[in-house]
Amino acid sequence: MKKFLSIFLLLILFSITLYSIEYITLSSDLSENLGGRVSIPFFYGTKDAPSAFLLNSYLAKDVEDFLSEYLDQLYGLRNSIDESEEPYVQVVIESEIGFVSDSFVSFYTDYFSYVYHQAHPMTTRKTYNYDLTLSKFLNLYDFLDLYSDDTGESFRIIKESIIEEINADPKIYFNVDETLDTIGYDRDYYITNEDFVVVYQHYEIAPYSSGIREFKIPLKELGIEIQ
C-alpha cells in the first residue's frame, strides 16, 4: 500500500502544470495482510483552482478508510479464531469512468469485501459527481438544478422510467409501488456520455441475487447537455 500511495503523491506534482483534464488508472495488488487489489483513477490537469487535486484527495481518503476498516477486521479475526484456521479477508476496489470533461467528472467505484465466514461477498457502489468549476461534489438535486432544462420535468421522467422498468420485471424486486422514493437528493447516480444512471445498492429494492440495480435514462430525454 505504501508503494501505491507514493505513486499517487508523485503524480500530484505533475497535475499543477497541465491544462485539459485527463486521467490515468492506478492499480496495485494487495499482498500484505489483506488480499485483493485496488484500481482507481487519478485525475490531472487544469492550471487554476486545485479541483483535480481535491478530487484525487477525496477518493484516496475513501480508499484509505475502506482498507483500514478491513485491516481492523482482519486483526480482530486473528485474535478470535482457532490458530489452525487462517483468517481470510479480501477486498477489491475498482472504478468505472462515466464522463469526463473540463467542467465535470462522473464515475463510480465499487468497494467489494469478503470476510471469513461471511454468507456472501458485499459490494457498495459509490458514485462521484464532481463539478471542477465549483470544486465540489454535486448531489442529485444539485446536478439537475445546474444542468437540466426543466428540473421538475426531469424528476418526473426519472421516476416514471424507474417504475416502468421495475414493473416490466417485478419478480426480481421486492414489493415496491409508485410511492417509492426514487429520487432523494442523496440517491446515488452517475452519468455517461449518453445516459443518466440511478443506482440502488444491494437490498435497497431487490434481493442480493438481483445485484446492484441501475436505471438508465438518456440525457437527451432530460434536456441535459454538458460541455
PLY file of the C-alpha trace (Angstrom):
ply
format ascii 1.0
element vertex 227
property float x
property float y
property float z
element edge 226
property int vertex1
property int vertex2
end_header
0.00 0.00 0.00
2.94 2.36 0.66
4.09 1.96 -2.94
0.59 2.74 -4.19
0.42 5.95 -2.10
3.91 7.01 -3.18
2.91 6.81 -6.85
-0.25 8.76 -6.03
1.71 11.59 -4.35
4.30 11.71 -7.14
1.63 12.14 -9.79
0.09 15.05 -7.90
3.21 17.08 -8.71
2.52 16.79 -12.45
-1.09 17.92 -12.19
-0.07 21.53 -11.48
1.47 22.16 -14.91
-1.14 20.53 -17.15
-4.31 22.03 -18.57
-7.04 19.84 -20.01
-8.49 17.39 -17.50
-7.45 13.79 -18.12
-6.96 10.67 -16.06
-4.90 7.51 -15.75
-5.68 4.36 -13.77
-3.58 3.49 -10.74
-3.58 -0.21 -9.89
-1.98 -2.22 -7.14
-2.31 -5.78 -5.87
-2.72 -6.19 -2.12
-0.34 -8.87 -0.92
0.38 -7.95 2.69
-2.30 -8.78 5.27
-5.31 -8.07 3.04
-5.85 -9.97 -0.19
-7.22 -8.29 -3.29
-6.44 -5.26 -5.41
-7.07 -1.56 -5.87
-7.70 0.12 -9.22
-8.77 3.78 -9.20
-8.47 6.81 -11.49
-6.03 9.65 -10.95
-7.17 12.94 -12.49
-4.75 15.59 -13.63
-4.86 18.86 -15.47
-6.38 22.34 -15.04
-3.83 25.05 -14.27
-6.03 27.02 -11.85
-8.15 26.00 -8.81
-6.98 22.75 -7.25
-10.05 20.88 -8.43
-8.32 17.76 -9.71
-6.07 17.67 -6.66
-9.08 17.85 -4.32
-10.97 15.15 -6.23
-7.98 12.80 -6.03
-7.64 13.53 -2.31
-11.30 12.72 -1.59
-11.07 9.43 -3.46
-7.78 8.49 -1.78
-9.36 9.14 1.64
-12.30 6.85 0.82
-9.88 4.12 -0.25
-7.78 4.57 2.89
-10.85 4.40 5.17
-12.15 1.27 3.44
-8.82 -0.57 3.64
-8.32 0.47 7.27
-11.76 -0.85 8.21
-11.00 -4.30 6.84
-7.48 -4.37 8.24
-9.07 -3.87 11.66
-11.45 -6.75 10.97
-8.54 -8.94 9.93
-6.66 -8.25 13.15
-9.83 -8.95 15.14
-10.25 -12.32 13.44
-6.69 -13.29 14.25
-7.40 -12.79 17.93
-10.73 -14.60 18.00
-10.49 -17.80 15.91
-8.62 -21.04 16.22
-4.95 -20.70 15.28
-5.29 -23.56 12.81
-7.72 -21.52 10.72
-6.24 -18.83 8.53
-8.17 -15.54 8.76
-9.38 -14.54 5.33
-10.33 -11.03 4.34
-10.41 -9.97 0.70
-11.14 -6.53 -0.69
-11.34 -5.22 -4.24
-11.71 -1.57 -5.18
-12.42 -0.85 -8.84
-13.62 2.28 -10.63
-15.54 2.84 -13.84
-15.38 6.24 -15.54
-18.69 7.51 -16.86
-18.00 11.04 -18.07
-15.03 13.42 -18.12
-14.89 17.00 -19.35
-13.01 20.11 -18.26
-16.02 21.14 -16.16
-17.45 17.89 -14.79
-16.32 14.39 -13.85
-18.62 11.45 -13.11
-17.65 7.90 -12.17
-18.35 5.16 -9.67
-16.15 2.99 -7.51
-17.12 -0.50 -6.37
-15.96 -1.39 -2.87
-16.04 -5.19 -2.66
-15.38 -7.13 0.53
-15.44 -10.70 1.70
-14.77 -11.57 5.33
-14.10 -15.03 6.77
-17.34 -16.99 7.41
-19.46 -14.23 5.82
-22.53 -15.57 4.00
-21.55 -13.89 0.73
-19.41 -11.03 -0.58
-20.74 -7.48 -0.40
-20.21 -4.61 -2.81
-21.09 -0.96 -2.33
-21.16 1.15 -5.48
-20.20 4.69 -4.50
-20.76 7.39 -7.10
-18.65 10.52 -7.56
-20.04 13.53 -9.42
-17.63 16.42 -9.22
-18.00 19.91 -10.67
-14.49 21.08 -11.48
-15.51 24.72 -11.86
-17.10 24.81 -8.39
-14.63 22.37 -6.80
-17.46 20.43 -5.16
-19.44 17.22 -5.40
-22.99 17.57 -6.71
-25.80 15.56 -5.20
-28.65 14.58 -7.49
-30.65 17.75 -6.80
-27.58 19.95 -7.36
-26.85 18.28 -10.67
-30.37 18.57 -12.07
-30.68 22.19 -10.92
-27.47 23.09 -12.74
-27.76 21.02 -15.90
-31.40 20.20 -16.59
-33.55 22.46 -18.79
-36.60 21.74 -16.60
-35.80 20.24 -13.21
-39.37 19.31 -12.38
-39.88 17.53 -15.69
-36.55 15.71 -15.27
-37.63 14.38 -11.87
-40.89 13.14 -13.36
-39.14 11.37 -16.24
-36.61 9.71 -13.93
-39.22 8.42 -11.50
-41.57 7.16 -14.23
-38.69 5.43 -16.07
-37.63 3.58 -12.92
-41.17 2.50 -12.04
-41.76 1.34 -15.62
-38.62 -0.81 -15.58
-39.48 -2.32 -12.21
-43.00 -3.16 -13.39
-41.59 -4.81 -16.50
-39.85 -7.48 -14.38
-41.29 -7.27 -10.84
-40.16 -10.76 -9.77
-36.55 -9.63 -9.32
-37.54 -6.79 -6.97
-39.07 -6.51 -3.53
-42.67 -5.34 -3.35
-42.34 -1.73 -4.44
-45.01 0.61 -5.73
-45.36 4.07 -7.18
-44.76 5.68 -3.80
-41.15 4.52 -3.97
-38.85 7.47 -3.36
-36.61 7.00 -6.36
-35.01 10.42 -6.45
-33.99 11.58 -2.99
-31.22 14.18 -3.03
-28.75 11.64 -1.68
-29.62 8.96 -4.25
-26.50 7.53 -5.92
-26.21 8.44 -9.58
-23.62 8.94 -12.29
-23.65 9.96 -15.93
-22.11 8.63 -19.12
-21.83 10.38 -22.46
-25.37 9.21 -23.26
-27.19 8.37 -20.01
-28.17 9.50 -16.55
-27.84 6.42 -14.32
-29.64 5.99 -10.98
-28.10 3.40 -8.64
-29.68 1.23 -5.94
-27.39 -0.75 -3.66
-27.79 -4.40 -2.64
-31.02 -5.00 -0.70
-32.42 -1.48 -1.22
-35.18 -2.52 -3.60
-34.20 -6.06 -4.58
-32.70 -9.22 -3.05
-28.97 -9.87 -3.19
-29.42 -12.26 -6.12
-30.68 -9.37 -8.27
-27.44 -7.46 -7.76
-26.93 -3.72 -7.65
-29.75 -2.21 -9.69
-29.12 0.55 -12.22
-31.70 2.53 -14.19
-30.55 4.41 -17.29
-32.35 7.44 -18.70
-30.96 9.13 -21.85
-29.54 12.57 -21.13
-31.41 13.93 -24.16
-34.74 12.99 -22.57
-33.81 15.06 -19.53
-32.66 18.05 -21.59
-29.11 17.70 -20.25
-26.03 18.65 -22.23
-22.62 19.07 -20.60
-19.65 20.52 -22.42
0 1
1 2
2 3
3 4
4 5
5 6
6 7
7 8
8 9
9 10
10 11
11 12
12 13
13 14
14 15
15 16
16 17
17 18
18 19
19 20
20 21
21 22
22 23
23 24
24 25
25 26
26 27
27 28
28 29
29 30
30 31
31 32
32 33
33 34
34 35
35 36
36 37
37 38
38 39
39 40
40 41
41 42
42 43
43 44
44 45
45 46
46 47
47 48
48 49
49 50
50 51
51 52
52 53
53 54
54 55
55 56
56 57
57 58
58 59
59 60
60 61
61 62
62 63
63 64
64 65
65 66
66 67
67 68
68 69
69 70
70 71
71 72
72 73
73 74
74 75
75 76
76 77
77 78
78 79
79 80
80 81
81 82
82 83
83 84
84 85
85 86
86 87
87 88
88 89
89 90
90 91
91 92
92 93
93 94
94 95
95 96
96 97
97 98
98 99
99 100
100 101
101 102
102 103
103 104
104 105
105 106
106 107
107 108
108 109
109 110
110 111
111 112
112 113
113 114
114 115
115 116
116 117
117 118
118 119
119 120
120 121
121 122
122 123
123 124
124 125
125 126
126 127
127 128
128 129
129 130
130 131
131 132
132 133
133 134
134 135
135 136
136 137
137 138
138 139
139 140
140 141
141 142
142 143
143 144
144 145
145 146
146 147
147 148
148 149
149 150
150 151
151 152
152 153
153 154
154 155
155 156
156 157
157 158
158 159
159 160
160 161
161 162
162 163
163 164
164 165
165 166
166 167
167 168
168 169
169 170
170 171
171 172
172 173
173 174
174 175
175 176
176 177
177 178
178 179
179 180
180 181
181 182
182 183
183 184
184 185
185 186
186 187
187 188
188 189
189 190
190 191
191 192
192 193
193 194
194 195
195 196
196 197
197 198
198 199
199 200
200 201
201 202
202 203
203 204
204 205
205 206
206 207
207 208
208 209
209 210
210 211
211 212
212 213
213 214
214 215
215 216
216 217
217 218
218 219
219 220
220 221
221 222
222 223
223 224
224 225
225 226
